[in-house]
């Protein structure tokens, strides 16, 4: 079993009740085992894309941080984004994929223009049993340190108000409270300016 497959299970455990992931797996909502299998495939596609257009930090079999750093060529980025989108259309079914598109597009519209080209953290997940050991912080800091060296702004979105203090400690101090219509939930866009290191 490869690294991608090993980390999909903890990501499913971390996000199975997240409103975004509930909305995109709506066609499997009556079959929880099947829904989690769909989520595992979703994360497999997401990791493959992040490895091509950014980077993935692995926490063994306990979690991962996926980044879009956009350091690949624009043509490579277009190819990998299109490949993932095609995979999601098949995986999620018509209603799930429609929810995915509507949520993604409305959330993208809320990202401030000044950070839109920054490094994006779409997924940070740690299995519940491994929380409280600073693993999530270590996973994020690996890329944040590189972002600081390169002068890159970073941003993310979260539906989880409990995660706000965690991200603030990592320097994500610019935040916007938004409302997502498909899930009918509030969420936050958080941004971090690069730190100048001596």
Helices and strands as residue ranges (DSSP letters): H 3-15, H 19-24, G 26-28, H 32-53, E 54-58, E 63-68, H 74-110, E 119-126, G 128-130, H 135-150, E 154-158, G 161-163, H 164-169, E 174-180, E 185-192
